[in-house]
Amino acid sequence: MRKAPALTNSRASRKAGPARRPKSQSKTQPKSQPKSQPKTAARPPSPGEGKRGEDGHLAYLLRQAQAAARLSLDRALVATGLTHPQFVVLTMLKAYPGLSGADCARVALLTPQTVNVILGNLERDGAVRRTPHPVHGRVLQWSLTRRGLALLATARRQATAIERRLARGLKRSELATIRRWLAHIAADLHGA
């Protein structure tokens, strides 16, 4: 059997460095120019500046705003012991009691697997309870317990402070326009 030829781009050849030219070629080659000093890397603009500001792409600006709001809420929720996804699940179960895990995942914008873990942890902590669906016995419905309502109330105070900060400087009519616009975007692009 013949061995396959060795690849010239192997790890060993890369470690060995570049191949040497015969002396006859190296004398005829011009000397290389001295390397210029490396330039310092450009710093990206801060949020609100350049393409991260009013000149930015709309989808990017929405994502940037969402990331900033999420980080602020994550920090605020630390004192409550809840994670942001747990807070969202509790909020959705208060708004729509009796949701199945799959429906809860849809309205919370989380994966069903994530919601199953969250619901399991919240149930273990006594914040939610499950009951069989009255018609579809295999479907479980989730609702908040007193403990869950108390946890959510504490977390909601933190979230409300951030919402006030988000709305600072806006008139009621402007805030209503923004809410309508954001809801319209979600509905319009939902199936796209």
N, C-alpha and C positions, 0 to 999 in steps of 0.2 A: 504494500500500500504506500502511496506517496503522501507525504505530509503536505498540508496546505501551506502556501508561502506565508511568511510572517507579514503582518500588516506594518507598513512603515509609520503609521500614526499610533503605534502602541504606546502604552504608558512608559515602557523602558526607553523608547527613543525620545519621548518628550522630556524625560528626566535628563537624558544625555545632552540635550541642548541642540542647537542648530547644527546641521552638517557643515563640515569645514570645506572650503573651496580649495582647490589645488593652488599652490603658491603662484603659479603662473597667472591665474585669474585674479588673485587678490591684489597684485601689483597694478593691474590695469584698471581696476575699479576706482572711481573717485571716492575720496574720503567723505563720510557722511557729515551732514551739518550738525552742529551742536544742538542738543535738544533744548527747547525753550522751557522755562519754568512752568509747571502746571498751574492753570488758572484755578482760583478758588471756585467752588461750586456755587451756582446761583441759588439764593434762598427763595423758596416759594412765597408768594404773598400771604399775608394773614387773612383769615376769614373776613369777608367784606371788602377786600381789595382785589383789583385786577379781575381775572376770570373767576375769582372766588367772591366777587362783588356783583354789582348791578350789570356788568358786562358779561357775566357768566351764562352758561347754558342753563335753561330752566330746570331740566331734570337733575343736573348736578347741584344746583342751588337748593332744590327740594331735599335731596339726599344729605347735603351738608347741614341744612337746618334740622333735619330729623336726627342726624347723628349727634349734633350738639344738644338737642332737647333730650335725647335718650341718655347721653352721658350725665347730664344734669340730674335727670330723674334717678338714674342708677345710684349716683352719689347720695341723693336725698333719701332713698329707700334703705340705705345701709342701716340706719338707726331702727328701722321697723323689723329688720330680719327677713324681709321679703326681697326676692329678686324681681327684676322688671317683668319677666314672663309670668311669674306667679301673680304679680299685681294685675297684669292684664287679664289673666284667667279669672281671678276673683271679681274684677270689674265686669267682665262679660257675664259671669254667672249671676251677679246681682241684677244686671240689666235684663237678662234673659234666663230666669230660673228654669231648671229642668232640661237644659241643653244636654245632648249626648256628647261624648268625648270628641267625636268627629265634627259635630257642629261647632263645638267650642273652639276646636283648632281652626276652623274656617274663619270665625269672627275675630279670633285673637291673632290671626295671621301667623300661626305657628304650625309646625308639622304635627300630625296625629301622634307620632312617637313621642315628641317633646311634651305634648299635652298629657299623654298617658302617664309619663313620669311625674309631671307637675301635679296632676290630680292624685296620684298615689302618695306623693309626699304631703300634699295638703290634707288628704284624708287621714294619713298617719298622725298628723299634727292636730287633727280635730277641727280643721277649718272648713271642710266640705264633707258632704255625705252623698252616697249614691243610693238610688232606689230603682227597681225595675220599672220599665215603661209599662203603663197599664194595658196597652194593646200588644206591643212588640216586646215580649218578655226577655228577649236576649239583649235588647238595647237598654243601657243604663242611663238614667237621668241624674244630673249632678245639681246640687244646690248648696248654698252657704249655710253653715251652722252659726250659732251665736258667736262663737270664737272667730269664725271667718268674717262675719260682719264687723266685729271689733277690730280685727287686723286691717281690714279694708278701710275702715274709718280713719285709723291712724295713718295709713299710707296715703289716703286721699287728701289729708291735710297737707302732706308734703307735696303731692302732685299739684294741688290747688295753688300753692305758693309759686310753683314753676309756671303754671298756666297764667297766673297774674303777671308774672315777669314777661312771658311771651306776648301778652296783650297790652303791655305798657305802651302808652302813647297812641293807642288806637281808639277811635271813636266806636261806639256800638255798631253803627252802620258799616264801618270799615271791617270790623271783626265779623259781622254777619256776611259780608261779601267774601271775605277770605274763607270762612267756613263753607259757604255755598260752593266756592271755586274748588276747594280741596275735595269736597264730597263729589262734585261733578267729575273731577279728574279720576277719582277712584271708580266711579260708576262707569264712566266712558271707556276707560282703559281696562276694565275688569277682564273681559274676555279676549282682548287684543293680543 
